[in-house]
Amino acid sequence: MKVRVVADAPAGAFITVRLVFKDQRSELVPPPTKGEFSGAVGTLLADRSAATLYVGLGERSKLDAAAVRRALGSAALALRKRSQTYVLLQLEELPQFVSAAVEGVVLGGYRYEAFLPKKTAPLAELVVVQAKADVAGAKKAAARGQSLGEAVNAAREIANTPGNLLYPETLAAAAAALAKKSDLRFRVLDERALKAGKFGGILAVGGGSARGPRLMALEHAGGRKGEAPLVLVGKAITFDTGGISIKPAAGMEEMIFDKCGGMAVLGAMQAIAELGLKRNVVGILAAAENMPSGTAYRPGDIVTMRSGTTVEIVNTDAEGRMVLGDALAWACQEYKAAQLIDLATLTGACGVALGDSAAGLWSNDDSFRSQVEVAALESGERLWPMPIFPEHSEQIRSQVAALKNSGGRLGGACTAAAFLKAFVGETPWAHLDIAYTAHQSKDAHGLAGGATGFGVRTLVRLAANGV
């Protein structure tokens, strides 16, 4: 999509988008009823005769970037469905929200339609109208918003790809292509290298599939040479059957989204490179396909992890923490991470606790936890801090190994975090359980159904705030 910022609205077949606060509803001609257009965030009212789409912003006192992003996402979703591909956005009164507005249009304009027989036309051009004095700054803000939105959409596109097409090997190829385009150094460890490196967790999870696991890293050298990097780690289970502890059939198709933590890391690395952040950042994706077969790992097995820690397998469907344990240990050993954050669609228990409106946040360092919370708040991605009590660590102690990979149903999200904590040592670390925020079943919140790209914006902001 082409994005332009201008002082004077151009002529042409544009649909004009106007943002409206709740208290401005009466100013429209004719004034709409509340049932017709409430003015709440993301509500829409079309005036086809004037080729105008009014978009609600809610209450003035509560306006923030998240509301603008969501409102413009809702508008873009509607415009694409109506095949209106040239958009004129009147934003003279809100120059501080240009970046969020452009980002919202880019995000809302995305749909996964690779296999549909009839596709909707993507948005072709967005023209943002600003006061003449604000144009120069608005152009830079628009470029930032477009870069970030496109990075989120890149993550969503790969996350939406089905498991018969996207598996560890093809994911590594996609990551390599992204790295080349973004001028990032790329490394990948295949099965042979994983065996040589004693990555027991990843190998165990991937052992049941005919498609072997991969561990990959994308490196952005934006900071001083030798400076310890911020390391982002993502769970990338390309499809999760549960393995021998197989999942119920109902809803299993959604397990293509079990790679969304890794996709958030991938999208974030694209944006970090494109924005040229002056910081060393490494993105690590731990990829495997969790399948049942004669070579799959079993309940009762004992696995030796990359760190040398032994783990009793209680449930093969607790596979995410196994691949992450190896990846986190590698981040500490190989990259000497200054700070470490992982994202994973890790537990159903997190959804039971928080629903689908927030991701859980765990950390071993109060200062780093605060940095992550600030980054999420600034990005409009909601996190909620969660505990790791001593009892949670006790729940995952095994009688036959150092740890077991499941502590049972009670406190399941917290015991999963306690498991991961065992692999980071003293490195400041945070864990985001994004299981119920990573995808949605239908169009909502200014995004099309499917992968949401949750986490990309928080990771980019976290990296940027540390510059």
N, C-alpha and C positions, 0 to 999 in steps of 0.2 A: 504494500500500500504506500502510495506517495503521500508525504505529509508536507504541507506548506504553512507558513505563518505570514500573514499579510495585515496591512493596516486598513485596506479598502476591500470590501467584498467583491470578488470577481463575478462577471456574468457567466451564465452557463446553466446547465441542467442539474443544479445542486438541490438537495433537500436541506433546508435550514434547521439546525438544532438549537433550541433556546432553552436555557436552564431556568427553572422557576422555583422560587421558594414557596412554602405553603401560604405565606401571607400575601403572595402576589397573584393568587388564583383569581381574585376578583377583578384584576386588571386586564385579564384576557377578554377578547371580544368574540362571541358572547361569553359571559362568565360561566364556566362549567360547574355542574353540581359536584358535590363531594364524591358521590358514587361514580361519576364519570371521570373525575380526575382529582385525587386527594392532595396531590403535591408531595406525598411521601417519597422517600428516596427511591429512585428507579421507576416510579409510575410514569405512564406515557399518555399523551393526548395528541392525536394527529389532526391537523387542519389541512386536508388534502387540497382545498381550493387555493391555499396560500403556500403549498409545498413546505409546510413547517411541522416539525415534531417538537412538542413541548415535553420536557423531561423534569420530573420532580426532584428537588434537592432536599426536601424536608425543612426543618426549622433552621433559621439563620444562626441561632446561637450554638447549634450542634454541628455546623458544617466543618468537615475536615477532608483531607485528601482521600480517605477511604470512601466517604460518601460520594465525592465527585467521580472517583474511579468506578464505583458500582453503578452510579446513575448513567454514565456514558457507556458503560458496558451493556446495560440494559437497552440503551438506544441503539447501539451497534448491532446487537442480537436481532432486534426488531427490523432494522433497516435491511440487514442481509436477507432475512426471510421474505421481505417485500421486494427484493432485487433492486433496491435503491443504493447504488454503489458510489455516488459522488456526494460527499457530506460537507456542509458548511457549518462550522461551529462558532457561534457568537459568544466570545469569552472576554470581552473588553472589561467587564466589571470584576473579573476574578483572575487577574494575571498570575497570582501566586499559585494557581492550581493548573497551569498549563501542562506540566509534566504528568500529573495524575490523570488529567482529562485525556491526553493522547494515549497514555497507557491503557486507560479504560476502553477506548475505541478499538485499539489493537487487540486487546484481550477479548472483548465482546464480539469482534468480527471474525474470530476463529471458530471453525467447526471441523470435526474430523469426518471427512466425506470420501475417503480414499476408495471405498468399495461400493458407494451408492450409485445406482444406475443413472440417477438424475441429480446433479449437483447444483447448489446455489452459487451464484456469482459472488466472489469475494469483494470486499470494499476496495475500490480502485484509488480513491483520492480523498484525503481529509484536508480541508483548508480551515485554519484557525485564525479568526479575526481578532486582532488586538489593537489597542490604542497605539499610535505611531511611536510614542516614547517607549513603549514596552516591547516593541517588535524584536530588537536585537537579543534581549535577555530571553524572550519567549522562544526564539529559534533554538537556543541552546537547551532550554528546558524541554522543548518538544523532542529534540534529538535524544535526550536522556530517556524520556518516557517511551519513545518508540523502540530504542535499544532494549530497554528492560522488558517491555511487552513482547517483543519478538523473541527474546530469550526464554520467557515463560512459555510462549507458544511452541518453541522448539522442543522444550521439555514435554509439553502436553502431546505433541505429535508422536514422539517416540513412545511415550507412556501408553498412548491409545492403540499402538500397533499390536496385533494379536500374537499369541505365543507361537503359532506355527511359522510366523515370519521373523519374529524377534526372539532370539535366544542368545546365550552368552557370546557366541562367536560373531553373530551379526550385530549385536549390540556393540561389541568391541570395534567392529568396522565402522559403525555409525559414529561412535565416540572418536575414532581416529580421524574421520572426515571432518567432524566439528573442530577437533584440535588443529588440523591443518588450516582450515578456513580462518580460525581465530588466532593463529600463530602461537599455539600452546605446544609445549613439549608433551609427547604422548608415550606412555609405556604400557605394555600389557604382558601379564604373566599367564601363559597357557598351562595346560595340565602338567606338562613335563616340568615347567619352572615352578609350579605350585608344589609338586612332589619334592623337587630339589630343595625348596624353601621350607618344607614341612608345615604347609598350611593345612593342617588336619581338619579344621572346621569346614572350610570351603569345599575341600575334596570330599568330605563325608556327605554334605548336603547334595553336591552335584553327582555323587557316585551312582545314583539310581537312574540317571538320564543317559541316553545315547549321545547327548550334546553336552560336552564337557564344560566345566566352570571356567571363569576368567576373573582375574583381578587387574584392574586398570587404573592408571593415574594420569591426570592432566595437570601440568605444572605451569603456573604463571609467575614469571620472574620479574615482578614490577617493583620490588623493594631493593634494598642494598644486598650486594653479593654476600652470601654466607649468613644472612639474617634468617633466623628460624621462622618457618611459615605458619600461617593459619591453615589448618588442614580440615577439609570438609569430607565427610565419609557418608556414602549412601548405600543402603540396602537395595540390591537390584536383582531380586528373584523374578526371573522373566516369566515363570508360571509356577504356581504353588498348588499342587494337589494335596499337600499335607504329607506326602510320602507314604510310608507304611501305616502311619496314623492318619489314614486318608480322611479328607473332609467330606461332609455331606454333598450330594450332587447339587442341591438347590443353591443357586448363587455362585457356584464355582467359576462361572465364566468371568466374574469380577476379579479373579485372581491374576488376570493380566496386569492389574494395577499394583501388584505386590512389588513392582520395580520402581515405584514413584519416588522413594527416597533418593535412589540413585539418579533418577531423571532430574530431580531438583538440583542436585549437585552439578549435573551436566549443564543444565540451563544457566545456573549461577556462574559457572566457569566461562561460558560464552559471554555473558554480560560483563563480568569482571575484566576480561580481555578487551572487549570492545570499548569499554569505558576507560581503559588504560589506568586502572587503579595502581597507585604507587605502593604496592605491598606484595610480598611473596605469598602466594596462595596455591595450595595443592588440592585437587579434587580426586577422591578415590571412590571407585565403584566396585563393589563386591557382587559379582554376578554368578548365578547358578540357577538351574532348573530343578525343582524338588519333585521327583517322580518316584512312584513305587515300582520296583522290579527286583529281579534276583540279585542285583548288585547294590541295591539301596541300603543305606544305613538303617539299623533296627533299634527299637527300644531295648535297652539293656546293654547296648554297645558302650565301650569306653573309648573316647576319642582324645588324642593328644593334640592340642592346639599349637599354633605358631609360637606362642609365648612359652610353651612347655607345660601349660596348665592342662590337667586331665579333666575330662568332662564325661559324666555318665549321661547317656541319652535316655530320657524318660518319655519324651514325646517328639517324634520326628517332625511334627508340625510346628515345633518351636525352633525353626531352622534359621530365621533371620538373625537371631543373636549369635548363632554359630559362625555365620559368614562375617558378621560385624566384629565379633571377637578377634578373628584373625586380621581383619582390615585395620582395626584400631591398634592392635599390637604392632602391625607393620608401620603405621603412621608414626608411632612413637620411636620405633627402632630405626627405620629407614630415613625418615624425614626430620626426626628430632622436633616434632611439632611444638610450637610455642603455645598454641591453643588448639583445641580439637572439638569439633561438633559433628554429631552423626544425626541422620534423619532416616526414619524407617517406618513403614507400615507394619508395625511390630506386633501389636496385640489388640484383640477385640475388647479386652478389659479396659483399654483407654477410652474406647467409644462408650462403654457402659458408664464410665465415670463422668465423661465430659460431653457426650453426644458428638454431633458432627460440626459444632460451631467453634471448637478450639482444639489445638493440639497440646499434648502434655509436654512439660519441660522438666527435666531432671538435670542436676549438675553437682559436681564435687567441689565447686569453687564459687563463693558468693559474688565476687567481683565479676567473674565471667558470666555468671547467670544474669547479673544486672545488665551487662553489655548485650546479651542476647535478647533480653526483654525489651530494652530500648530499641534495638534494631527491628524487632517484630512490631512494636507499637508504631514506629515511624513508617513501617511498610504496610500497615493495615492487615497484618496476619496475626490472629489472636492466639496467644499461648497462655497456658495456665501452669504455674509452678507446682510441682508434685514432690513428695518426699522419698528418700531412701532411708528408712529406719534400720537400726541394727537387726530387727526382727526379719526384715526383708532379705538381708544377706544370710541370715540363719536358714531361711526357707529353701535356699538353693544350695545348701551344703549337702554333699553326698556321703554315704557311709562307705562307698567303694572307690571314690575319686575325689578330687579337690572340690568339684562343683557338679551339680546336675543341671540340665538345661531347662527345667521347668520346676517352679515352686508350687504348682497347683493353682486353683481358681482364685483363692483369696489374695487380693493385692497383686493380681497377675501383671499389671503394667509396671508396678513398682519392683517386683522381683525380677522382671526382665531388665529393668534399668540397673538393678543391683548386679546382675550377671555381667552386663557391659562394663560397669565400673571396675570390675576385677581386671580388665585388660588395658587400663589407661595409666596405671601408676599414679604419680603425682602431677601429671600433666593437667592443666585446667581444661575441663571437659564439660560438654553439655550434650544431652540426648533429647531429640524431639520425636515423639511418637505421633505420627501423622496419619494413622490408620483410617480415620473417618473424615479427614479433611482433604485427602489426596485425590478423591474423585467423587462425583455426584451422578445420580441416576438420570437426572433431567436438567433442562435449562433452569438456572436459578442464580441469584446474586450477581447478575451481569456476566455470567459465563455459560457456555453451552454445556450440555451433559457430557460426561466423560472425565478425563483427567483434568485437574484444576491447576496444576503447577505450583501447589502450595509449597512454600519454603524457599523458592527461588529469590523472592524479593528480600526476605529476611537475611539470607546468606549474603547477598550483594551488599545490603546496608551494613551488615556486620563487618564485612571486609572494608567497606568505604570508611566507616567510623573509626577504624583502627589506623588509618593513614596518618 
